[in-house]
Amino acid sequence: MAALKSAGLAGILALALLAGWGGNNGAVSWAEAPDKQATQPPAPFFISSEKARQIEKENSLPLSRFYDTPDLPKGKPGDLIRTEECSDYRFPSGLALKPSEIGIKVVRFLYLSESATGQQAPASGVIVIPYGEPPTDGWPVVVWAHGTSGVGRPFAPSLMKDLHYNWEGLLEWAMLGYAVVGPDYAGLGTSVRHQYLAAGAQAQDVINAVPAARKAVKELGERWVAIGHSQEGGAVLVVAEKQSLIKDPNYLGAVSLAPAGDLVSVVEHLNNSSTRGYIGFVAYGIQSVFPDFNYGDFLTPEAVKLMPDVPESGWLVTLATFAEKIPAGKALKPDWTENRHFRKFRELSVLGERPTHGPILLLQGEADEPIPSHATDALYERMKRQKSQVEYRKYPGLDHMPLMFGSFRDQVRWVQDRFAARPVANNVVAPHGIALAAPIFGNLGSLHTTQLNFWRPYRSNFDVLFQTE
């Protein structure tokens, strides 16, 4: 994240763990009353809004004309609008390293997508290309669906020096020989309003990024998996739902980390947490889909006063500001669940109530502050009733961002198995962690020799992630 841009990998791990990001089993029902009180007051947010603003400013790149679309070209979703290579990114590893200094190339691309209501929308993103020559059938593709970065144009990950997640589950895939397609989502970077948490809209951005990226970079292979965290943990599940109709033979499955399974329980939980600033993003997303939605019918007057700043601030500033200015439990009006626009938005966004296609790996930290584990437990039960092909893994003691690291070995093994067409575990709650015979770098057949040799000097950092228990 932006807050970690100057830290080495060991520092990133430590900061992520110190940051303090730290159910029912039936179908979601409006009759089910969410918990009204937190069991104890939330810890304060881990950074001040002043410091957060400084970090976001230092990590930003200029919003250039590349992202402008005054007149959208005629075409269909997935069509490429334009592309450019960008070397302005800097990735933390003790020093801020250029893409070329870690053996990768980063290409921005602009493409056509669709909104939650089916209207044409421009979206942007990046393609991270591994070092070396691609396999004969092209680079295997991981579509990386990032978590919350903000809701305004400047807060696209492709407009951040560190691509927002950097070593928190994004760049590692390029080190392992996968091309990473990272959609920003429509409205982040591009000149439309971002439909935050309207998972159908972001699912379209993920699906449409694949053909556009192949047109932008000819070395990409046909086969792909989708991986999403937090906001987009939900989007990749909707990708799986849409694949039940599309049935793309090259789509191999989805990894969903800490998704917002249902907004009723998640928003109630957020209201009583130090990360209650996410509620500002939710309100913005509702208004993006339903323009006549009135913030004052959903939020308290104190929270409404902060809403003009929400599209002008990234995730870090917004969460820090809400934590400073809104007491726990005081962001939402008492009758917020009865708001007709929220109810319609929830119907657009709820997960696990429709059939899916392809295998799914569902991952959840049991100490997650923004996304309570009981909400994901309930999501898993709904997915089972839909006969989804899902493996569910839980990680005791892991919060929202540490889950990215703690589950990474499981993610790699699962993705390797999909590309190797190995059998899939179905409807199981697996014990957390996979006991590997050796660190992944000593055991990974798909990693190209040239890439491994290039990265060998940095291997000690990666063994922190990949060491066996």
Secondary structure, 3 states (H helix, E strand, C coil): CHHHCCCCHHHHHHHHHHCCCCCCCCCCCCCCCCCCCCCCCCCCCCCCHHHHHHHHHHHECCCCHHHCCCCCCCCCCCCEEEEEECCCCCEECCCEECHHHHCCEEEEEEEEEECCCCCEEEEEEEEEECCCCCCCCCEEEEEEECCCCECCHHHCHHHECCCCCCCCCCHHHHHCCCEEEEECCCCCCCCCCCCCCCHHHHHHHHHHHHHHHHHHCCCEEEEEEEEEECHHHHHHHHHHHHHHHHCCCCEEEEEEECCCCCHHHHHHHHHCCCCCCHHHHHHHHHHHHCCCCCHHHCECHHHHHHHHHHHHCEHHHHHHHHHHHCCCCCCECCCHHHCHHHHHHHHHHCCCCCCCCCCEEEEEECCCCCCCHHHHHHHHHHHHHCCCCEEEEEECCCCCCHHHHHCHHHHHHHHHHHHCCCCCCCCEEECCCCCCCCCHHHCCCCCCHHHHHHHHHHHHHHHHHHCCC
